[in-house]
Amino acid sequence: MYLVVGATGTLGGSIAKRLLEDGEEVRALVRESSPARSAAAHTDPDELRRAGAEVVHGDLHDLGSLRAALRGVRVVVSTASGTKRAPPDTTAAVDASGTANLARAAASAGVDKLLLVSAGGAGPDAPPGVFQDKWRGEEAVRASGVPHVILRPGRFMGDWIGFLVGAQLGGGVVELVGDGSQATAFVDEPDVAAVAAYLARDERTGPAEVVHLAAERATFPDVVARIGRLMGAQLGVRYVPIGAEVTTVAPEVRSVVTHLLTLHAVAPAFDTVERGVADRYGVGLTGIDAFLRRALAPQPA
């Protein structure tokens, strides 16, 4: 039995469905109410049920519910994160404290493996916020003694390109925080789901393995130039200083876009392409241009 924590997110939901397609028994832990920032970041629990998953209610801050969910579970997969949630589901509450609770419960349950999807750039020297909180979650998993695999993917193209840049395309000018010179390593979320499902099922992993996954590196100005070529349009780039607000997006997402672009500008560089784990399982990684062609393709009516 596999327990997927974070199964109502797009990544966790995709992993759960891949495991089900491979004939595995899957239990999905979901909150009775968990405010998402957008419906696009959500997988419907009923969709998981229709796919064959057992859906159980629980909370990362309720150890009793975690113990109940872990009964009979051999492998735990956690993609739980506060990155696309509204308060009080912050990254400190979910990625750090919540993951620590899950690790302790998994140790008590004697599971065979815990697969944690963390993030490239997670570390003690990361600036306060998601990457430092991911590191705190990793440390809790390591301290638990549970056999584990920590998967650190690069920046998701859908979030860091599709959202941060895509939200600015209407006006023909894309604003970037800082000087735009820092490259980063990107990966497509469906590829992460494919690799994670293989890692969850692979009995040869561990007992304390950290793997990285990234398809291609680029700077944001380069990404903007590629989008312009595909659109057949001349897109401008305007650089704003750290501490200033991005003004080229709708007011309701302005703070999020500014925060993430600032985080990119101030965080230690994460720009290493890592394909080894994808090659291990024969997963072909999507490049930036292929992602952009898909993202910019006309949507069916």
C-alpha positions as CSV (number, residue, x, y, z in Angstrom):
1,M,0.0,0.0,0.0
2,Y,1.2,3.5,-0.9
3,L,0.2,6.6,1.0
4,V,0.3,9.8,-1.0
5,V,0.4,12.9,1.1
6,G,-0.4,16.0,-1.0
7,A,-2.5,14.0,-3.4
8,T,-4.9,16.9,-4.0
9,G,-2.1,18.9,-5.5
10,T,-1.4,18.5,-9.2
11,L,2.0,16.8,-8.6
12,G,0.7,14.5,-5.8
13,G,-2.4,13.7,-7.8
14,S,-0.4,12.8,-10.9
15,I,1.9,10.5,-8.9
16,A,-1.1,8.8,-7.3
17,K,-2.7,8.2,-10.6
18,R,0.5,6.8,-12.1
19,L,0.9,4.3,-9.2
20,L,-2.7,3.3,-9.7
21,E,-2.2,2.8,-13.4
22,D,0.7,0.5,-12.5
23,G,-1.6,-1.6,-10.5
24,E,-0.6,-0.4,-7.0
25,E,-2.9,0.1,-4.1
26,V,-2.9,3.8,-3.2
27,R,-4.3,5.6,-0.2
28,A,-4.6,9.4,-0.6
29,L,-4.5,11.6,2.5
30,V,-6.6,14.7,2.0
31,R,-7.7,17.6,4.2
32,E,-11.4,18.0,4.7
33,S,-10.8,21.7,3.9
34,S,-7.5,23.1,2.6
35,P,-7.6,26.5,0.9
36,A,-5.8,26.5,-2.4
37,R,-4.7,29.7,-4.1
38,S,-6.3,28.5,-7.3
39,A,-8.4,25.6,-8.6
40,A,-5.6,24.9,-11.2
41,A,-3.4,23.8,-8.3
42,H,-6.0,21.2,-7.2
43,T,-6.8,17.6,-7.9
44,D,-10.4,16.6,-7.0
45,P,-10.5,13.8,-4.4
46,D,-13.5,12.3,-6.3
47,E,-11.2,12.0,-9.4
48,L,-8.8,10.0,-7.2
49,R,-11.6,7.8,-6.0
50,R,-12.7,7.1,-9.6
51,A,-9.1,6.2,-10.5
52,G,-9.2,3.6,-7.7
53,A,-7.6,5.3,-4.7
54,E,-8.8,5.0,-1.2
55,V,-9.3,8.6,0.0
56,V,-8.9,9.2,3.8
57,H,-9.1,12.5,5.7
58,G,-6.2,13.6,7.8
59,D,-4.0,16.5,8.7
60,L,-0.2,16.9,8.9
61,H,-0.7,18.5,12.3
62,D,-2.9,15.7,13.7
63,L,-0.7,12.8,14.6
64,G,-3.7,10.6,15.3
65,S,-4.9,11.0,11.7
66,L,-1.5,10.3,10.4
67,R,-1.1,7.1,12.4
68,A,-4.5,5.9,11.2
69,A,-3.6,6.7,7.5
70,L,-0.3,4.8,7.8
71,R,-1.9,1.5,8.9
72,G,-0.8,-1.1,6.4
73,V,1.3,1.3,4.4
74,R,4.6,0.2,3.0
75,V,5.7,3.3,1.1
76,V,4.9,7.0,1.8
77,V,5.1,9.6,-0.9
78,S,4.9,13.2,0.2
79,T,4.5,16.2,-2.1
80,A,2.7,18.3,0.6
81,S,3.6,22.0,0.4
82,G,2.3,25.3,1.3
83,T,3.6,27.0,-1.8
84,K,0.2,27.0,-3.6
85,R,-1.9,27.2,-0.5
86,A,-3.4,30.1,1.5
87,P,-2.6,30.8,5.1
88,P,-2.4,29.2,7.6
89,D,-1.0,26.6,5.2
90,T,2.4,28.3,4.9
91,T,5.6,26.6,3.9
92,A,6.8,26.8,7.5
93,A,3.6,25.0,8.6
94,V,3.5,22.4,5.8
95,D,6.9,21.9,4.3
96,A,8.8,22.1,7.6
97,S,6.6,21.3,10.6
98,G,4.1,19.1,8.7
99,T,6.8,17.0,7.1
100,A,8.5,16.6,10.5
101,N,5.2,15.2,11.9
102,L,4.8,12.9,8.9
103,A,8.4,11.6,9.3
104,R,7.9,10.8,13.0
105,A,4.6,9.0,12.3
106,A,6.2,7.0,9.5
107,A,9.0,6.0,11.8
108,S,6.5,4.8,14.4
109,A,4.5,2.9,11.7
110,G,7.7,1.1,10.5
111,V,7.2,2.0,6.8
112,D,9.7,0.7,4.3
113,K,10.4,4.0,2.6
114,L,9.5,7.6,2.6
115,L,9.8,9.5,-0.7
116,L,9.9,13.3,-0.1
117,V,9.6,15.7,-3.0
118,S,11.7,18.7,-1.9
119,A,13.2,21.3,-4.1
120,G,16.5,22.1,-5.8
121,G,18.2,24.8,-3.8
122,A,16.9,23.6,-0.5
123,G,19.5,24.1,2.1
124,P,20.5,25.8,5.4
125,D,21.9,28.8,3.6
126,A,18.7,29.4,1.6
127,P,16.9,32.7,2.4
128,P,13.9,32.4,4.7
129,G,10.9,30.9,3.0
130,V,10.2,27.9,0.9
131,F,13.7,26.6,0.2
132,Q,14.8,26.9,3.9
133,D,11.5,25.3,5.0
134,K,12.0,22.4,2.5
135,W,15.5,21.9,4.0
136,R,14.0,21.7,7.5
137,G,11.6,19.1,6.3
138,E,14.4,17.1,4.8
139,E,16.4,17.3,8.1
140,A,13.4,15.9,9.9
141,V,13.2,13.0,7.5
142,R,16.9,12.3,7.9
143,A,16.6,12.4,11.7
144,S,13.6,10.1,11.8
145,G,15.7,7.1,10.7
146,V,13.1,6.1,8.1
147,P,14.7,4.7,4.9
148,H,14.1,7.5,2.5
149,V,14.6,9.1,-0.9
150,I,14.7,12.9,-1.2
151,L,13.9,14.1,-4.7
152,R,15.0,17.7,-5.4
153,P,13.6,18.9,-8.8
154,G,14.5,22.1,-10.5
155,R,12.1,25.0,-10.8
156,F,8.8,23.8,-12.3
157,M,8.3,25.3,-15.8
158,G,4.6,25.7,-15.3
159,D,5.1,27.8,-12.2
160,W,8.3,29.7,-12.8
161,I,7.8,30.3,-16.5
162,G,4.1,29.7,-17.2
163,F,2.9,31.7,-14.3
164,L,5.6,34.2,-13.5
165,V,6.3,35.2,-17.1
166,G,3.0,34.1,-18.6
167,A,1.0,36.4,-16.3
168,Q,2.9,39.4,-17.8
169,L,2.5,38.8,-21.5
170,G,-0.6,40.9,-22.0
171,G,1.3,44.2,-22.0
172,G,4.3,43.2,-24.1
173,V,6.7,43.9,-21.3
174,V,8.0,41.5,-18.7
175,E,9.4,42.8,-15.5
176,L,12.2,40.9,-13.7
177,V,13.6,41.5,-10.2
178,G,17.3,42.1,-10.2
179,D,19.6,42.2,-13.3
180,G,18.3,39.0,-14.9
181,S,21.8,37.5,-15.1
182,Q,21.2,34.5,-12.8
183,A,20.5,31.3,-14.6
184,T,18.3,28.6,-13.1
185,A,17.6,24.9,-13.8
186,F,14.1,24.1,-14.9
187,V,12.0,20.9,-15.1
188,D,8.5,20.1,-16.3
189,E,6.1,18.9,-13.5
190,P,4.8,15.9,-15.4
191,D,8.3,14.6,-15.7
192,V,8.8,15.0,-12.0
193,A,5.7,12.9,-11.4
194,A,6.9,10.2,-13.7
195,V,10.3,10.0,-12.0
196,A,8.8,10.1,-8.5
197,A,6.4,7.2,-9.3
198,Y,9.4,5.1,-10.4
199,L,11.4,6.1,-7.3
200,A,8.5,5.1,-5.1
201,R,8.3,1.7,-6.6
202,D,12.0,1.0,-7.0
203,E,13.1,-1.3,-4.1
204,R,16.7,-0.6,-5.0
205,T,16.7,3.0,-3.7
206,G,17.9,4.3,-0.4
207,P,18.3,3.9,2.5
208,A,19.2,7.6,2.5
209,E,19.3,8.8,-1.1
210,V,19.2,12.4,-2.4
211,V,18.5,12.8,-6.2
212,H,18.3,15.9,-8.3
213,L,16.3,16.4,-11.5
214,A,16.5,19.2,-13.9
215,A,16.2,19.3,-17.7
216,E,17.7,22.6,-18.9
217,R,19.2,25.9,-17.5
218,A,18.3,29.3,-18.7
219,T,18.1,32.9,-17.6
220,F,14.7,34.7,-17.5
221,P,15.7,37.1,-20.2
222,D,16.5,34.2,-22.5
223,V,13.1,32.6,-21.6
224,V,11.3,35.8,-22.5
225,A,13.2,36.0,-25.8
226,R,12.2,32.4,-26.7
227,I,8.6,33.2,-25.9
228,G,8.7,36.2,-28.2
229,R,10.1,34.2,-31.0
230,L,7.4,31.6,-30.7
231,M,4.7,34.3,-30.5
232,G,6.2,36.2,-33.3
233,A,6.2,39.3,-31.1
234,Q,8.8,41.6,-29.7
235,L,8.7,41.4,-25.9
236,G,10.4,43.9,-23.8
237,V,12.2,43.3,-20.5
238,R,12.2,45.8,-17.7
239,Y,14.4,45.2,-14.6
240,V,13.2,46.4,-11.2
241,P,15.4,46.6,-8.2
242,I,15.1,44.2,-5.3
243,G,12.5,45.6,-2.9
244,A,10.4,47.1,-5.7
245,E,7.1,45.6,-6.8
246,V,6.4,44.0,-10.2
247,T,3.6,46.1,-11.8
248,T,2.9,44.2,-15.0
249,V,0.5,41.6,-13.4
250,A,-3.0,41.7,-12.0
251,P,-3.2,43.2,-8.5
252,E,-4.4,39.9,-7.0
253,V,-1.2,38.1,-7.9
254,R,1.2,41.0,-7.7
255,S,2.6,40.1,-4.3
256,V,3.1,36.4,-5.2
257,V,4.9,37.2,-8.5
258,T,7.1,39.8,-6.8
259,H,8.0,37.5,-4.0
260,L,9.0,34.6,-6.2
261,L,11.0,36.7,-8.7
262,T,12.7,38.3,-5.7
263,L,13.4,34.9,-4.2
264,H,15.0,33.9,-7.5
265,A,17.2,37.0,-7.5
266,V,18.5,36.6,-4.0
267,A,18.7,32.8,-3.5
268,P,21.9,31.0,-4.1
269,A,22.2,30.0,-7.8
270,F,20.6,26.7,-8.7
271,D,21.5,26.1,-12.3
272,T,22.8,22.5,-12.6
273,V,21.2,20.2,-15.2
274,E,20.6,16.8,-13.6
275,R,19.3,14.0,-15.9
276,G,20.7,10.9,-14.2
277,V,17.7,9.7,-12.4
278,A,15.5,10.3,-15.5
279,D,17.9,8.3,-17.6
280,R,17.8,5.5,-14.9
281,Y,14.1,5.0,-15.6
282,G,14.0,6.0,-19.3
283,V,12.0,9.2,-18.7
284,G,12.6,11.7,-21.5
285,L,12.8,15.2,-20.0
286,T,10.8,18.0,-21.6
287,G,12.9,21.0,-22.7
288,I,12.0,24.6,-22.3
289,D,11.1,25.2,-26.0
290,A,8.8,22.1,-26.0
291,F,7.1,23.3,-22.8
292,L,6.6,26.7,-24.3
293,R,5.1,25.3,-27.5
294,R,2.7,23.3,-25.5
295,A,1.8,26.3,-23.2
296,L,1.3,28.7,-26.1
297,A,-0.7,26.3,-28.3
298,P,-4.3,27.4,-28.9
299,Q,-6.6,25.7,-26.4
300,P,-9.6,23.8,-27.7
301,A,-12.9,25.6,-27.3
